[in-house]
């Protein structure tokens, strides 16, 4: 037994390789070919796939950002359309159509309103103002009225709640002539109309 073991231990590797070269040669070629295929084909392909995945992720992020920007731009456009439409509605339906309409509201209607509340209409001055940087023109009005407190208060309430677009800029209430009216009211008012449709 020891003799056999000793004899096998002395067999050189070169002899084994020579005697089994028909088997070892194809195995070696196969191993070398696999290493070559891995180095030439699989490894670069794996790197290319990884790079493609990174590019796809970057493209997804860019697309998400672009979609958010598009949504924001759409919302801004929609808000601008609504604001423009509301502004046109305000110009058309709320403001006086022209200077003549603004003058009629501030002179005739206010005088009628004062009379309906028992407030005496004493004087009125009007001054149109043009602002070159605005689409609107302003008609400033100063009214002098007289009456008792309750009538003046009712008149002011109706003025503030009227459908006509009239802004009260200033109110001055003073003691009036006792014979004519207990209180003197001075109102500074404004209304606006579209400048290119002033009708003057």
ABEGO torsion letter per residue (X at the ends): XAAAAAAAAABBAAAAAAAAAAAAAAAAAAAAAAAAAAAAAAAAAAAAAAAAAAAAAAAAAAAAAAAAAAAAAAAAAAAAAAAAAAAAAAAAAABBABAAAAAAAAAAAAAAAAAAAGBBBABBBBBBBBBAABABBBBBBBBBBBEBAAAAAAAAAAAAABABBBBBABBBBBBBBAAABABBBBBBBBBBBBAAAAGX
